[in-house]
Amino acid sequence: MSRRIYWITVSSATLLIGIFLGHWLATSNGPQKIILTKIHPKNISFKFIQPLLGIELTTKGGFLKELQPLKKEVEKTFWQKKQDQEVNSISYYFFDLNTSRWTGFSENDQFDPASLLKVPIMIAYLKRAETNPDLLTTKIPFKVPSSTNNPFLESELNDSVIKPGQTYTVDELIKIMIQNSDNVAKGLLLKLLEEQPALISWKDLNDIFSYLGININNNRDKDLVISARTYSIFLRLLYNANYLDYASSEKALELLSRSAFKDGIVAGVPKNITVANKFGFYDADENGKLVTPELHDCGIVFHPQNPYLICIMTKGNDPSHLKDFIKTLSKITYDFVEKNF
Protein backbone atom coordinates (compact mmCIF):
# COMPACT_ATOMS: atom_id res chain seq x y z
CA MET A 1 0.00 0.00 0.00
CA SER A 2 1.33 3.43 -0.89
CA ARG A 3 1.89 5.88 1.91
CA ARG A 4 0.17 9.21 1.36
CA ILE A 5 1.89 12.58 1.52
CA TYR A 6 -0.21 15.55 2.57
CA TRP A 7 0.50 18.84 0.83
CA ILE A 8 1.50 22.13 2.37
CA THR A 9 2.63 25.29 0.65
CA VAL A 10 5.44 27.77 0.99
CA SER A 11 5.45 31.16 -0.72
CA SER A 12 7.00 34.59 -0.82
CA ALA A 13 5.21 37.89 -1.37
CA THR A 14 3.84 38.43 2.13
CA LEU A 15 4.58 42.14 1.76
CA LEU A 16 2.76 42.32 -1.57
CA ILE A 17 -0.50 40.78 -0.40
CA GLY A 18 -2.02 44.03 0.87
CA ILE A 19 -1.17 45.90 -2.32
CA PHE A 20 -2.50 43.09 -4.50
CA LEU A 21 -5.75 42.77 -2.54
CA GLY A 22 -6.41 46.49 -2.79
CA HIS A 23 -5.93 46.43 -6.55
CA TRP A 24 -7.87 43.19 -6.98
CA LEU A 25 -10.89 44.33 -4.98
CA ALA A 26 -10.97 47.57 -6.92
CA THR A 27 -10.94 45.87 -10.32
CA SER A 28 -12.76 42.59 -9.68
CA ASN A 29 -16.15 41.94 -11.19
CA GLY A 30 -18.12 41.25 -8.06
CA PRO A 31 -16.96 40.40 -4.55
CA GLN A 32 -15.04 37.26 -3.71
CA LYS A 33 -14.10 36.23 -0.22
CA ILE A 34 -10.30 36.11 -0.15
CA ILE A 35 -8.78 33.23 1.80
CA LEU A 36 -5.23 33.72 3.11
CA THR A 37 -3.69 30.44 4.20
CA LYS A 38 -0.75 30.94 6.57
CA ILE A 39 1.90 28.27 6.35
CA HIS A 40 4.10 27.48 9.34
CA PRO A 41 6.96 25.02 9.86
CA LYS A 42 5.87 21.72 11.35
CA ASN A 43 7.18 19.78 14.33
CA ILE A 44 8.86 22.77 15.93
CA SER A 45 7.59 25.04 18.70
CA PHE A 46 8.60 28.22 20.48
CA LYS A 47 7.25 29.99 23.54
CA PHE A 48 6.85 33.44 22.01
CA ILE A 49 7.15 33.24 18.23
CA GLN A 50 5.43 31.47 15.36
CA PRO A 51 7.63 31.47 12.23
CA LEU A 52 5.80 32.15 8.98
CA LEU A 53 6.95 30.39 5.84
CA GLY A 54 4.49 32.10 3.55
CA ILE A 55 0.92 32.72 2.45
CA GLU A 56 -1.27 31.10 -0.18
CA LEU A 57 -4.01 33.20 -1.72
CA THR A 58 -7.27 31.67 -2.89
CA THR A 59 -11.01 32.30 -2.57
CA LYS A 60 -13.91 30.66 -0.83
CA GLY A 61 -15.27 29.45 -4.15
CA GLY A 62 -11.96 28.02 -5.36
CA PHE A 63 -9.46 29.67 -7.67
CA LEU A 64 -9.20 33.39 -8.28
CA LYS A 65 -11.22 34.52 -11.29
CA GLU A 66 -8.26 35.89 -13.22
CA LEU A 67 -6.56 32.47 -13.21
CA GLN A 68 -9.60 30.51 -14.38
CA PRO A 69 -8.71 30.90 -18.09
CA LEU A 70 -5.31 29.30 -17.46
CA LYS A 71 -6.85 26.39 -15.59
CA LYS A 72 -9.43 25.86 -18.35
CA GLU A 73 -6.79 25.92 -21.09
CA VAL A 74 -4.66 23.36 -19.24
CA GLU A 75 -7.69 21.16 -18.68
CA LYS A 76 -8.80 21.44 -22.31
CA THR A 77 -5.33 20.53 -23.56
CA PHE A 78 -5.13 17.53 -21.26
CA TRP A 79 -8.45 16.05 -22.35
CA GLN A 80 -7.52 16.52 -26.00
CA LYS A 81 -4.18 14.74 -25.52
CA LYS A 82 -5.84 12.02 -23.47
CA GLN A 83 -8.37 11.44 -26.23
CA ASP A 84 -5.46 11.16 -28.68
CA GLN A 85 -3.90 8.63 -26.25
CA GLU A 86 -0.78 10.75 -25.84
CA VAL A 87 -1.11 11.11 -22.07
CA ASN A 88 -3.01 9.16 -19.42
CA SER A 89 -2.92 11.39 -16.36
CA ILE A 90 -1.48 14.65 -15.08
CA SER A 91 -0.81 16.74 -11.99
CA TYR A 92 -0.37 20.45 -12.83
CA TYR A 93 0.36 23.27 -10.39
CA PHE A 94 1.04 26.97 -11.04
CA PHE A 95 2.09 29.48 -8.38
CA ASP A 96 2.66 33.21 -8.89
CA LEU A 97 5.72 34.06 -6.78
CA ASN A 98 4.87 37.78 -6.68
CA THR A 99 1.34 37.60 -5.28
CA SER A 100 0.85 34.01 -4.01
CA ARG A 101 -1.99 33.40 -6.48
CA TRP A 102 -2.23 29.83 -7.70
CA THR A 103 -4.20 27.45 -9.83
CA GLY A 104 -3.96 23.81 -10.76
CA PHE A 105 -5.48 20.81 -12.43
CA SER A 106 -5.44 17.49 -10.59
CA GLU A 107 -2.75 19.21 -8.55
CA ASN A 108 -3.10 16.73 -5.68
CA ASP A 109 -2.93 13.56 -7.79
CA GLN A 110 0.15 11.56 -6.90
CA PHE A 111 2.99 10.09 -8.94
CA ASP A 112 6.32 8.39 -8.36
CA PRO A 113 8.78 11.27 -7.82
CA ALA A 114 11.77 9.44 -9.36
CA SER A 115 14.70 11.83 -9.81
CA LEU A 116 12.76 14.77 -8.40
CA LEU A 117 13.92 13.52 -4.99
CA LYS A 118 17.47 14.55 -5.85
CA VAL A 119 16.49 18.09 -4.85
CA PRO A 120 15.83 17.31 -1.16
CA ILE A 121 19.06 15.26 -1.14
CA MET A 122 20.90 18.38 -2.32
CA ILE A 123 19.11 20.49 0.28
CA ALA A 124 20.10 18.08 3.07
CA TYR A 125 23.77 18.27 2.12
CA LEU A 126 23.80 22.06 1.77
CA LYS A 127 22.03 22.43 5.13
CA ARG A 128 24.58 20.24 6.87
CA ALA A 129 27.41 22.10 5.17
CA GLU A 130 26.27 25.36 6.75
CA THR A 131 27.58 24.10 10.11
CA ASN A 132 30.26 21.80 8.67
CA PRO A 133 31.80 23.41 5.58
CA ASP A 134 34.36 20.60 5.31
CA LEU A 135 31.53 18.30 4.21
CA LEU A 136 31.56 19.70 0.67
CA THR A 137 35.29 19.09 0.27
CA THR A 138 35.10 15.52 1.59
CA LYS A 139 36.53 13.17 -1.04
CA ILE A 140 34.58 10.10 -2.12
CA PRO A 141 36.39 7.41 -4.16
CA PHE A 142 34.33 5.43 -6.62
CA LYS A 143 35.60 1.89 -6.67
CA VAL A 144 34.89 -0.47 -9.51
CA PRO A 145 31.69 -2.29 -8.47
CA SER A 146 32.04 -6.07 -8.23
CA SER A 147 29.63 -8.22 -10.21
CA THR A 148 28.24 -9.67 -6.96
CA ASN A 149 27.97 -6.37 -5.09
CA ASN A 150 26.88 -3.74 -7.57
CA PRO A 151 24.17 -1.35 -6.36
CA PHE A 152 23.92 0.35 -9.76
CA LEU A 153 22.16 -0.73 -12.92
CA GLU A 154 24.37 -1.26 -15.94
CA SER A 155 22.52 1.54 -17.74
CA GLU A 156 23.23 3.90 -14.84
CA LEU A 157 26.94 3.14 -14.98
CA ASN A 158 27.06 3.56 -18.76
CA ASP A 159 25.20 6.89 -18.69
CA SER A 160 27.03 8.32 -15.68
CA VAL A 161 29.62 11.08 -15.67
CA ILE A 162 31.08 9.32 -12.62
CA LYS A 163 33.82 6.87 -13.59
CA PRO A 164 35.22 3.96 -11.55
CA GLY A 165 38.67 4.57 -10.10
CA GLN A 166 38.13 8.33 -9.82
CA THR A 167 37.69 10.39 -6.65
CA TYR A 168 35.10 13.15 -6.32
CA THR A 169 34.34 15.74 -3.68
CA VAL A 170 30.85 15.90 -2.21
CA ASP A 171 30.42 19.28 -3.88
CA GLU A 172 31.26 17.78 -7.27
CA LEU A 173 28.83 14.90 -6.71
CA ILE A 174 26.01 17.31 -5.85
CA LYS A 175 26.63 19.32 -9.02
CA ILE A 176 26.72 16.21 -11.21
CA MET A 177 23.63 14.74 -9.51
CA ILE A 178 21.58 17.90 -10.13
CA GLN A 179 22.88 19.10 -13.48
CA ASN A 180 23.04 15.68 -15.14
CA SER A 181 20.45 13.92 -12.97
CA ASP A 182 23.21 11.37 -12.43
CA ASN A 183 22.06 8.29 -10.51
CA VAL A 184 25.57 7.11 -9.65
CA ALA A 185 26.36 10.47 -8.04
CA LYS A 186 23.10 10.20 -6.11
CA GLY A 187 23.97 6.67 -5.04
CA LEU A 188 27.35 7.74 -3.68
CA LEU A 189 25.77 10.59 -1.72
CA LEU A 190 23.14 8.26 -0.24
CA LYS A 191 25.85 5.73 0.60
CA LEU A 192 27.65 8.42 2.60
CA LEU A 193 24.51 8.85 4.73
CA GLU A 194 24.85 5.21 5.70
CA GLU A 195 28.60 5.03 6.20
CA GLN A 196 29.45 8.30 7.95
CA PRO A 197 26.49 9.33 10.15
CA ALA A 198 28.74 11.63 12.18
CA LEU A 199 29.36 13.62 9.01
CA ILE A 200 25.83 13.46 7.57
CA SER A 201 23.02 10.97 8.12
CA TRP A 202 19.53 9.96 7.02
CA LYS A 203 18.24 12.19 9.82
CA ASP A 204 19.45 15.24 7.89
CA LEU A 205 17.32 14.17 4.94
CA ASN A 206 14.33 13.20 7.06
CA ASP A 207 14.49 16.58 8.84
CA ILE A 208 13.51 18.38 5.62
CA PHE A 209 10.31 16.37 5.23
CA SER A 210 9.55 16.76 8.93
CA TYR A 211 10.10 20.53 8.81
CA LEU A 212 7.60 20.83 5.98
CA GLY A 213 5.07 18.51 7.55
CA ILE A 214 5.27 15.94 4.77
CA ASN A 215 4.19 12.71 6.40
CA ILE A 216 6.47 9.85 5.52
CA ASN A 217 7.78 7.22 7.89
CA ASN A 218 10.98 6.70 5.96
CA ASN A 219 12.19 8.63 2.94
CA ARG A 220 13.72 5.39 1.61
CA ASP A 221 10.22 3.95 1.22
CA LYS A 222 9.84 2.40 -2.23
CA ASP A 223 6.13 3.29 -2.23
CA LEU A 224 6.76 7.04 -1.92
CA VAL A 225 4.40 9.11 -4.07
CA ILE A 226 4.02 12.85 -4.40
CA SER A 227 1.88 15.44 -6.20
CA ALA A 228 2.82 18.54 -8.16
CA ARG A 229 1.40 20.72 -5.42
CA THR A 230 3.36 18.94 -2.73
CA TYR A 231 6.62 18.90 -4.62
CA SER A 232 6.44 22.64 -5.24
CA ILE A 233 7.29 23.29 -1.60
CA PHE A 234 10.90 22.22 -2.12
CA LEU A 235 11.40 24.82 -4.85
CA ARG A 236 9.58 27.51 -2.91
CA LEU A 237 11.71 26.70 0.10
CA LEU A 238 14.77 27.56 -1.99
CA TYR A 239 13.25 30.64 -3.62
CA ASN A 240 12.35 32.13 -0.24
CA ALA A 241 15.50 30.90 1.56
CA ASN A 242 13.32 29.58 4.37
CA TYR A 243 15.42 26.51 5.19
CA LEU A 244 18.90 27.08 3.83
CA ASP A 245 20.78 30.33 4.33
CA TYR A 246 20.85 32.88 1.52
CA ALA A 247 24.14 31.70 -0.02
CA SER A 248 23.12 28.02 0.00
CA SER A 249 19.66 28.77 -1.44
CA GLU A 250 21.25 30.81 -4.22
CA LYS A 251 23.71 28.02 -4.95
CA ALA A 252 20.95 25.39 -5.12
CA LEU A 253 18.86 27.37 -7.61
CA GLU A 254 21.93 28.16 -9.70
CA LEU A 255 22.67 24.43 -9.97
CA LEU A 256 19.06 23.76 -10.97
CA SER A 257 19.30 26.49 -13.62
CA ARG A 258 22.06 24.40 -15.25
CA SER A 259 19.88 21.32 -15.60
CA ALA A 260 20.70 19.38 -18.76
CA PHE A 261 17.01 18.61 -19.35
CA LYS A 262 15.78 21.27 -21.78
CA ASP A 263 12.91 19.45 -23.49
CA GLY A 264 10.09 20.18 -21.04
CA ILE A 265 9.45 23.46 -19.23
CA VAL A 266 12.52 25.12 -20.76
CA ALA A 267 11.38 24.31 -24.30
CA GLY A 268 8.09 26.12 -23.69
CA VAL A 269 9.56 29.51 -22.77
CA PRO A 270 11.71 31.99 -24.75
CA LYS A 271 15.41 31.14 -24.92
CA ASN A 272 16.43 34.24 -22.96
CA ILE A 273 14.35 33.23 -19.91
CA THR A 274 16.19 31.51 -17.05
CA VAL A 275 14.55 28.37 -15.65
CA ALA A 276 15.69 26.49 -12.53
CA ASN A 277 14.16 23.04 -12.96
CA LYS A 278 14.43 19.37 -12.12
CA PHE A 279 12.91 16.51 -14.09
CA GLY A 280 12.09 12.96 -13.08
CA PHE A 281 11.53 9.86 -15.20
CA TYR A 282 10.12 6.54 -14.00
CA ASP A 283 9.54 3.49 -16.17
CA ALA A 284 10.60 0.49 -14.04
CA ASP A 285 10.14 -0.56 -10.42
CA GLU A 286 12.90 -1.58 -8.03
CA ASN A 287 12.92 -5.10 -9.46
CA GLY A 288 13.39 -3.83 -13.01
CA LYS A 289 9.82 -4.62 -14.04
CA LEU A 290 8.60 -2.18 -16.68
CA VAL A 291 5.68 0.07 -15.74
CA THR A 292 3.74 2.78 -17.54
CA PRO A 293 6.23 5.63 -18.01
CA GLU A 294 5.99 8.80 -15.93
CA LEU A 295 7.76 12.03 -16.84
CA HIS A 296 7.78 15.08 -14.60
CA ASP A 297 9.30 18.54 -14.77
CA CYS A 298 9.10 21.14 -12.01
CA GLY A 299 10.83 24.48 -11.85
CA ILE A 300 10.88 28.21 -11.34
CA VAL A 301 10.52 30.34 -14.46
CA PHE A 302 12.27 33.66 -13.89
CA HIS A 303 9.97 35.86 -15.94
CA PRO A 304 11.46 39.40 -15.78
CA GLN A 305 8.38 40.92 -14.14
CA ASN A 306 6.47 37.91 -12.83
CA PRO A 307 8.53 34.88 -11.75
CA TYR A 308 6.39 31.82 -11.23
CA LEU A 309 6.61 28.19 -10.24
CA ILE A 310 5.25 25.44 -12.46
CA CYS A 311 5.18 21.73 -11.74
CA ILE A 312 3.89 19.21 -14.27
CA MET A 313 3.69 15.47 -13.63
CA THR A 314 2.55 13.13 -16.40
CA LYS A 315 1.91 9.48 -17.12
CA GLY A 316 1.47 7.82 -20.51
CA ASN A 317 2.68 5.11 -22.84
CA ASP A 318 5.16 7.11 -24.91
CA PRO A 319 7.76 9.32 -23.14
CA SER A 320 8.20 11.45 -26.27
CA HIS A 321 4.52 12.40 -26.13
CA LEU A 322 4.84 13.24 -22.44
CA LYS A 323 7.82 15.47 -23.16
CA ASP A 324 5.91 17.34 -25.86
CA PHE A 325 2.89 17.66 -23.56
CA ILE A 326 4.98 19.26 -20.81
CA LYS A 327 6.45 21.64 -23.36
CA THR A 328 2.95 22.57 -24.56
CA LEU A 329 1.67 23.27 -21.04
CA SER A 330 4.78 25.29 -20.27
CA LYS A 331 4.17 27.48 -23.33
CA ILE A 332 0.49 27.90 -22.44
CA THR A 333 1.50 29.02 -18.96
CA TYR A 334 4.20 31.43 -20.09
CA ASP A 335 1.98 33.01 -22.73
CA PHE A 336 -0.77 33.49 -20.14
CA VAL A 337 1.61 35.19 -17.71
CA GLU A 338 3.07 37.35 -20.47
CA LYS A 339 -0.38 38.49 -21.59
CA ASN A 340 -2.24 38.89 -18.29
CA PHE A 341 0.23 39.77 -15.56
C-alpha positions in Angstrom: 0.0 0.0 0.0 1.3 3.4 -0.9 1.9 5.9 1.9 0.2 9.2 1.4 1.9 12.6 1.5 -0.2 15.6 2.6 0.5 18.8 0.8 1.5 22.1 2.4 2.6 25.3 0.6 5.4 27.8 1.0 5.5 31.2 -0.7 7.0 34.6 -0.8 5.2 37.9 -1.4 3.8 38.4 2.1 4.6 42.1 1.8 2.8 42.3 -1.6 -0.5 40.8 -0.4 -2.0 44.0 0.9 -1.2 45.9 -2.3 -2.5 43.1 -4.5 -5.8 42.8 -2.5 -6.4 46.5 -2.8 -5.9 46.4 -6.5 -7.9 43.2 -7.0 -10.9 44.3 -5.0 -11.0 47.6 -6.9 -10.9 45.9 -10.3 -12.8 42.6 -9.7 -16.2 41.9 -11.2 -18.1 41.3 -8.1 -17.0 40.4 -4.6 -15.0 37.3 -3.7 -14.1 36.2 -0.2 -10.3 36.1 -0.1 -8.8 33.2 1.8 -5.2 33.7 3.1 -3.7 30.4 4.2 -0.8 30.9 6.6 1.9 28.3 6.4 4.1 27.5 9.3 7.0 25.0 9.9 5.9 21.7 11.3 7.2 19.8 14.3 8.9 22.8 15.9 7.6 25.0 18.7 8.6 28.2 20.5 7.3 30.0 23.5 6.8 33.4 22.0 7.1 33.2 18.2 5.4 31.5 15.4 7.6 31.5 12.2 5.8 32.2 9.0 7.0 30.4 5.8 4.5 32.1 3.6 0.9 32.7 2.5 -1.3 31.1 -0.2 -4.0 33.2 -1.7 -7.3 31.7 -2.9 -11.0 32.3 -2.6 -13.9 30.7 -0.8 -15.3 29.4 -4.2 -12.0 28.0 -5.4 -9.5 29.7 -7.7 -9.2 33.4 -8.3 -11.2 34.5 -11.3 -8.3 35.9 -13.2 -6.6 32.5 -13.2 -9.6 30.5 -14.4 -8.7 30.9 -18.1 -5.3 29.3 -17.5 -6.9 26.4 -15.6 -9.4 25.9 -18.3 -6.8 25.9 -21.1 -4.7 23.4 -19.2 -7.7 21.2 -18.7 -8.8 21.4 -22.3 -5.3 20.5 -23.6 -5.1 17.5 -21.3 -8.4 16.0 -22.4 -7.5 16.5 -26.0 -4.2 14.7 -25.5 -5.8 12.0 -23.5 -8.4 11.4 -26.2 -5.5 11.2 -28.7 -3.9 8.6 -26.3 -0.8 10.8 -25.8 -1.1 11.1 -22.1 -3.0 9.2 -19.4 -2.9 11.4 -16.4 -1.5 14.7 -15.1 -0.8 16.7 -12.0 -0.4 20.5 -12.8 0.4 23.3 -10.4 1.0 27.0 -11.0 2.1 29.5 -8.4 2.7 33.2 -8.9 5.7 34.1 -6.8 4.9 37.8 -6.7 1.3 37.6 -5.3 0.8 34.0 -4.0 -2.0 33.4 -6.5 -2.2 29.8 -7.7 -4.2 27.5 -9.8 -4.0 23.8 -10.8 -5.5 20.8 -12.4 -5.4 17.5 -10.6 -2.7 19.2 -8.5 -3.1 16.7 -5.7 -2.9 13.6 -7.8 0.2 11.6 -6.9 3.0 10.1 -8.9 6.3 8.4 -8.4 8.8 11.3 -7.8 11.8 9.4 -9.4 14.7 11.8 -9.8 12.8 14.8 -8.4 13.9 13.5 -5.0 17.5 14.5 -5.9 16.5 18.1 -4.9 15.8 17.3 -1.2 19.1 15.3 -1.1 20.9 18.4 -2.3 19.1 20.5 0.3 20.1 18.1 3.1 23.8 18.3 2.1 23.8 22.1 1.8 22.0 22.4 5.1 24.6 20.2 6.9 27.4 22.1 5.2 26.3 25.4 6.8 27.6 24.1 10.1 30.3 21.8 8.7 31.8 23.4 5.6 34.4 20.6 5.3 31.5 18.3 4.2 31.6 19.7 0.7 35.3 19.1 0.3 35.1 15.5 1.6 36.5 13.2 -1.0 34.6 10.1 -2.1 36.4 7.4 -4.2 34.3 5.4 -6.6 35.6 1.9 -6.7 34.9 -0.5 -9.5 31.7 -2.3 -8.5 32.0 -6.1 -8.2 29.6 -8.2 -10.2 28.2 -9.7 -7.0 28.0 -6.4 -5.1 26.9 -3.7 -7.6 24.2 -1.4 -6.4 23.9 0.3 -9.8 22.2 -0.7 -12.9 24.4 -1.3 -15.9 22.5 1.5 -17.7 23.2 3.9 -14.8 26.9 3.1 -15.0 27.1 3.6 -18.8 25.2 6.9 -18.7 27.0 8.3 -15.7 29.6 11.1 -15.7 31.1 9.3 -12.6 33.8 6.9 -13.6 35.2 4.0 -11.5 38.7 4.6 -10.1 38.1 8.3 -9.8 37.7 10.4 -6.6 35.1 13.2 -6.3 34.3 15.7 -3.7 30.9 15.9 -2.2 30.4 19.3 -3.9 31.3 17.8 -7.3 28.8 14.9 -6.7 26.0 17.3 -5.8 26.6 19.3 -9.0 26.7 16.2 -11.2 23.6 14.7 -9.5 21.6 17.9 -10.1 22.9 19.1 -13.5 23.0 15.7 -15.1 20.4 13.9 -13.0 23.2 11.4 -12.4 22.1 8.3 -10.5 25.6 7.1 -9.7 26.4 10.5 -8.0 23.1 10.2 -6.1 24.0 6.7 -5.0 27.3 7.7 -3.7 25.8 10.6 -1.7 23.1 8.3 -0.2 25.9 5.7 0.6 27.7 8.4 2.6 24.5 8.8 4.7 24.9 5.2 5.7 28.6 5.0 6.2 29.5 8.3 8.0 26.5 9.3 10.1 28.7 11.6 12.2 29.4 13.6 9.0 25.8 13.5 7.6 23.0 11.0 8.1 19.5 10.0 7.0 18.2 12.2 9.8 19.5 15.2 7.9 17.3 14.2 4.9 14.3 13.2 7.1 14.5 16.6 8.8 13.5 18.4 5.6 10.3 16.4 5.2 9.5 16.8 8.9 10.1 20.5 8.8 7.6 20.8 6.0 5.1 18.5 7.6 5.3 15.9 4.8 4.2 12.7 6.4 6.5 9.8 5.5 7.8 7.2 7.9 11.0 6.7 6.0 12.2 8.6 2.9 13.7 5.4 1.6 10.2 3.9 1.2 9.8 2.4 -2.2 6.1 3.3 -2.2 6.8 7.0 -1.9 4.4 9.1 -4.1 4.0 12.9 -4.4 1.9 15.4 -6.2 2.8 18.5 -8.2 1.4 20.7 -5.4 3.4 18.9 -2.7 6.6 18.9 -4.6 6.4 22.6 -5.2 7.3 23.3 -1.6 10.9 22.2 -2.1 11.4 24.8 -4.9 9.6 27.5 -2.9 11.7 26.7 0.1 14.8 27.6 -2.0 13.3 30.6 -3.6 12.3 32.1 -0.2 15.5 30.9 1.6 13.3 29.6 4.4 15.4 26.5 5.2 18.9 27.1 3.8 20.8 30.3 4.3 20.9 32.9 1.5 24.1 31.7 0.0 23.1 28.0 0.0 19.7 28.8 -1.4 21.3 30.8 -4.2 23.7 28.0 -4.9 21.0 25.4 -5.1 18.9 27.4 -7.6 21.9 28.2 -9.7 22.7 24.4 -10.0 19.1 23.8 -11.0 19.3 26.5 -13.6 22.1 24.4 -15.3 19.9 21.3 -15.6 20.7 19.4 -18.8 17.0 18.6 -19.3 15.8 21.3 -21.8 12.9 19.4 -23.5 10.1 20.2 -21.0 9.4 23.5 -19.2 12.5 25.1 -20.8 11.4 24.3 -24.3 8.1 26.1 -23.7 9.6 29.5 -22.8 11.7 32.0 -24.7 15.4 31.1 -24.9 16.4 34.2 -23.0 14.4 33.2 -19.9 16.2 31.5 -17.0 14.6 28.4 -15.6 15.7 26.5 -12.5 14.2 23.0 -13.0 14.4 19.4 -12.1 12.9 16.5 -14.1 12.1 13.0 -13.1 11.5 9.9 -15.2 10.1 6.5 -14.0 9.5 3.5 -16.2 10.6 0.5 -14.0 10.1 -0.6 -10.4 12.9 -1.6 -8.0 12.9 -5.1 -9.5 13.4 -3.8 -13.0 9.8 -4.6 -14.0 8.6 -2.2 -16.7 5.7 0.1 -15.7 3.7 2.8 -17.5 6.2 5.6 -18.0 6.0 8.8 -15.9 7.8 12.0 -16.8 7.8 15.1 -14.6 9.3 18.5 -14.8 9.1 21.1 -12.0 10.8 24.5 -11.9 10.9 28.2 -11.3 10.5 30.3 -14.5 12.3 33.7 -13.9 10.0 35.9 -15.9 11.5 39.4 -15.8 8.4 40.9 -14.1 6.5 37.9 -12.8 8.5 34.9 -11.8 6.4 31.8 -11.2 6.6 28.2 -10.2 5.2 25.4 -12.5 5.2 21.7 -11.7 3.9 19.2 -14.3 3.7 15.5 -13.6 2.6 13.1 -16.4 1.9 9.5 -17.1 1.5 7.8 -20.5 2.7 5.1 -22.8 5.2 7.1 -24.9 7.8 9.3 -23.1 8.2 11.4 -26.3 4.5 12.4 -26.1 4.8 13.2 -22.4 7.8 15.5 -23.2 5.9 17.3 -25.9 2.9 17.7 -23.6 5.0 19.3 -20.8 6.5 21.6 -23.4 2.9 22.6 -24.6 1.7 23.3 -21.0 4.8 25.3 -20.3 4.2 27.5 -23.3 0.5 27.9 -22.4 1.5 29.0 -19.0 4.2 31.4 -20.1 2.0 33.0 -22.7 -0.8 33.5 -20.1 1.6 35.2 -17.7 3.1 37.3 -20.5 -0.4 38.5 -21.6 -2.2 38.9 -18.3 0.2 39.8 -15.6 
